[in-house]
Amino acid sequence: MSHKAGFVSIVGKPNAGKSTLMNALVGERLSIITRKAQTTRHRIMGIISGQDFQIVYSDTPGIIKPQYKLQESMMRFVQSSLVDADVILWIVELGEKMDLELDILQKISQARTPVLLILNKMDLAQGTQLADKLQYWEQQTLGTSVARIIPISALQGINIDQVMDGILENLPQHPAYFPKDSLTDKPERFFAAEIIREKIFENYKKEVPYSCEVVITEFKEEEDIIRMRAEIYVERKSQKGIIIGKQGTALKKVGTEARKDMEQFFQKKVFLEQFVKVEPDWRKKGQKLKRFGY
């Protein structure tokens, strides 16, 4: 029996719906999803396998013009995902137009890889908006490596099967890259940290969530419980006070919400300790970024 396998990179601007799409395609909640832009910082792989195929998805940070070293590292994750991609899913949202400043199409075309342009949030379209947008993107991508344009709603699960069909059509013949029961290439500690970081994005405003990094320093799995210690790093002492909150109430809320999601994710009881530390300007320092895995 012939077997297809390959790497599929999901790219686009912040908040286009990349993480929602990957979670819908994999059938698991691997990438954190919030309404705030730039919540995805790493290249996160989600793996789905069938009898005669294996797809390795990469959810990547939103494409932006970097302003500091952390964002430069994030854009390197995007670039590396384009280099080894067998298929690229370029996701744009309904109201989006071609961004000449970012020149995403040129970046994608340089990879010389089949591209599926995914027009997301079709459920929000009114009147002839969807038809107009399909025509607009057809004109913008004439003569490029875009093989097909597929309107979807990642949130509602509309036309996800068409995306799967488009991927399988363009996937090369190859043996599986990972064991067939693999779901991701990331360790459990990574997802524990991401769940806490998601709760920080949901519970705090303005710059505070973007200044935070979460590191799981202890992860001990016992028969009926996982015990973990998390360190939350911020850039300024004032941010530490905001994260902790009056009498620790804000941090306790983050911990309670994170623990509930972790117990659902790991299917086990979780004991979580959280500590907040100040690491001045960590987003701008190369050594600190390496320590945090960037």
C-alpha positions in Angstrom: 0.0 0.0 0.0 1.3 3.5 -0.9 1.8 5.8 2.0 1.9 9.7 2.1 3.6 11.8 4.8 4.8 15.3 5.1 5.1 18.6 7.0 2.3 21.1 6.7 3.0 24.7 7.9 0.2 27.0 8.9 1.2 30.6 8.4 -0.4 34.0 8.4 -0.8 37.3 10.3 -1.6 37.4 14.1 -5.2 36.5 15.0 -6.0 35.0 11.6 -7.0 31.7 13.3 -3.9 29.6 12.8 -4.1 27.9 16.2 -7.8 27.3 15.9 -7.3 25.7 12.5 -4.6 23.4 13.7 -6.6 22.3 16.7 -9.5 21.6 14.5 -7.4 19.6 12.0 -5.7 17.5 14.7 -8.8 17.1 16.9 -6.9 18.1 20.0 -6.3 21.5 21.8 -2.5 21.8 21.4 -2.2 25.5 20.7 -3.4 28.2 23.0 -6.1 30.4 21.7 -7.0 33.9 22.9 -8.4 37.0 21.3 -5.1 38.7 21.7 -2.5 38.8 18.9 0.9 37.0 19.2 -0.2 34.4 21.7 1.7 31.7 19.8 5.5 32.1 20.3 6.8 28.7 19.3 6.5 26.4 16.4 4.1 23.7 17.7 3.7 20.5 15.9 0.5 18.5 15.8 0.5 15.0 14.3 -2.5 13.2 12.7 -2.1 9.7 11.2 -4.2 7.4 9.2 -3.6 3.9 7.7 -2.0 5.4 4.6 -0.9 8.9 5.6 0.7 11.0 8.3 0.4 14.8 8.5 2.7 16.8 10.7 1.2 20.2 11.2 3.2 23.3 12.4 1.4 26.1 14.1 3.6 29.2 13.9 3.6 32.7 15.4 1.8 35.4 13.4 4.0 37.0 10.8 5.0 40.6 11.9 7.9 43.0 11.5 10.1 42.2 14.5 10.6 45.0 17.1 12.8 43.2 19.6 14.8 39.9 19.9 11.9 37.7 21.1 9.9 38.6 18.0 13.0 37.9 15.8 13.2 34.5 17.3 9.5 34.0 16.7 10.0 34.9 13.0 12.8 32.4 12.7 10.3 29.7 13.8 8.1 30.8 10.9 11.0 30.8 8.4 12.2 27.3 9.5 8.7 26.0 9.1 8.6 27.3 5.5 11.9 25.7 4.6 10.9 22.1 5.4 7.2 22.3 4.5 5.7 20.0 2.0 2.4 21.9 1.9 1.8 25.5 3.2 -1.6 26.6 4.6 -1.6 30.4 4.3 -4.6 31.6 6.4 -6.2 35.0 5.9 -9.3 36.3 7.7 -12.3 37.6 5.9 -11.5 41.3 6.2 -7.9 41.0 5.4 -6.1 42.4 2.3 -2.7 41.8 0.8 -0.1 43.3 3.1 2.7 44.6 0.8 4.8 45.7 3.8 5.0 42.2 5.2 5.1 40.6 1.7 3.9 37.2 3.0 3.2 35.9 -0.5 6.8 36.5 -1.5 8.1 34.7 1.6 5.8 31.8 0.8 6.6 31.7 -2.9 10.3 31.5 -2.2 9.7 28.1 -0.5 8.5 26.7 -3.9 5.9 24.6 -2.1 2.2 24.0 -2.9 0.1 26.6 -1.1 -3.5 26.3 0.0 -4.9 29.8 0.7 -7.4 29.4 3.6 -10.0 32.2 3.8 -11.1 32.0 7.4 -14.2 33.3 9.3 -16.6 32.7 6.4 -19.4 32.4 9.0 -19.1 36.2 9.5 -19.6 37.0 5.8 -22.6 39.2 4.8 -24.3 39.5 1.4 -21.8 39.1 -1.4 -18.7 39.6 0.9 -17.5 36.0 0.6 -17.8 35.8 -3.2 -16.1 39.2 -3.4 -13.2 38.1 -1.2 -12.7 34.9 -3.1 -12.5 36.9 -6.3 -10.1 39.4 -4.7 -7.7 36.7 -3.6 -7.9 34.8 -6.9 -6.7 38.0 -8.6 -3.9 38.7 -6.0 -2.5 35.1 -6.3 -2.6 34.7 -10.1 0.7 33.1 -11.4 1.8 32.2 -7.8 2.3 28.9 -6.0 -1.2 29.1 -4.6 -2.9 25.9 -5.8 -6.3 26.4 -4.3 -8.4 28.9 -2.2 -10.7 27.3 0.4 -13.2 29.3 2.5 -13.6 27.9 6.0 -14.7 28.7 9.5 -12.0 27.1 11.8 -14.1 28.0 14.9 -17.3 26.4 13.5 -15.5 23.5 11.8 -16.9 24.5 8.3 -15.0 23.0 5.3 -12.2 21.5 7.4 -12.7 18.3 5.4 -11.9 20.3 2.2 -8.6 21.5 3.8 -7.8 17.9 4.6 -8.5 16.8 1.0 -6.3 19.6 -0.3 -3.4 18.6 1.9 -3.7 14.9 1.0 -3.7 15.7 -2.7 -0.4 17.6 -2.4 1.3 15.4 0.2 4.3 13.4 -1.1 4.8 9.6 -1.0 6.8 9.0 2.1 6.9 6.6 5.2 5.6 8.0 8.5 8.0 10.4 10.3 6.7 9.6 13.8 5.1 6.6 15.5 1.5 6.4 14.4 0.2 7.1 18.0 2.1 10.3 18.3 0.1 13.5 18.8 2.9 16.1 19.0 6.6 16.6 19.2 6.4 18.7 22.4 7.0 17.4 25.9 4.3 17.5 28.6 6.1 20.3 30.4 5.6 22.5 27.4 1.9 22.2 27.3 1.6 22.8 31.1 3.5 26.1 30.6 1.4 27.0 27.6 -1.9 26.5 29.6 -0.6 28.8 32.4 0.4 31.4 29.8 -3.0 31.2 28.2 -4.6 32.0 31.5 -2.3 34.9 31.9 -3.4 36.3 28.5 -7.1 35.8 29.5 -6.8 37.4 33.0 -4.5 40.4 32.5 -4.6 43.5 30.2 -2.3 45.6 28.1 1.4 44.7 28.0 1.6 42.4 31.1 0.8 39.1 29.3 3.4 39.8 26.6 6.0 40.5 29.2 5.5 37.0 30.8 7.2 33.7 30.3 6.4 30.5 32.0 8.9 27.8 32.9 7.9 24.4 34.5 10.9 23.7 36.8 9.4 20.5 38.3 7.1 17.9 36.8 6.7 14.8 38.8 4.1 12.3 37.6 2.8 9.8 40.2 0.2 7.1 39.7 -2.8 9.3 40.5 -1.4 12.9 40.4 1.0 15.2 38.7 2.9 17.6 40.9 4.5 20.6 39.2 6.2 23.9 40.0 5.9 26.8 37.6 7.9 30.0 37.5 6.4 33.0 35.9 8.9 35.6 34.7 8.1 39.2 34.2 10.2 42.2 33.2 9.5 44.7 36.0 8.7 44.6 39.7 5.4 46.5 39.1 4.3 43.7 36.8 5.1 41.1 39.5 2.7 42.9 41.7 0.0 42.9 39.0 0.4 39.2 38.4 0.2 38.3 42.1 -2.7 40.8 42.8 -4.0 41.9 46.1 -3.3 39.2 48.7 -2.4 36.8 45.9 -5.9 36.6 44.5 -5.0 37.2 40.8 -2.3 34.6 40.8 -4.6 32.1 42.6 -7.2 32.6 39.9 -4.7 31.9 37.2 -3.6 28.7 39.1 -7.1 27.5 39.6 -8.1 27.9 36.0 -4.8 26.4 34.7 -5.1 23.4 37.0 -8.6 22.6 35.7 -7.5 22.7 32.1 -4.4 20.7 32.9 -6.4 18.0 34.6 -8.6 17.8 31.5 -5.5 17.8 29.2 -3.5 15.2 31.2 -6.5 13.2 32.5 -5.1 13.2 36.0 -5.2 15.3 39.2 -2.7 18.2 39.2 -1.0 19.9 42.1 0.4 23.2 40.9 2.7 25.6 42.7 3.4 29.0 41.1 6.2 31.5 41.8 6.6 35.0 40.1 10.1 36.3 39.4 11.5 39.4 37.8 13.9 39.0 34.9 14.5 42.6 33.5 14.1 43.0 29.8 14.3 39.3 29.1 12.6 39.7 25.7 15.5 41.7 24.4 18.4 39.5 25.7 19.7 36.7 23.5 21.0 34.5 26.4 17.7 34.8 28.3 15.7 33.8 25.2 17.9 30.8 24.7 17.3 29.8 28.3 13.6 30.0 27.7 13.8 27.9 24.5 13.7 30.5 21.8 
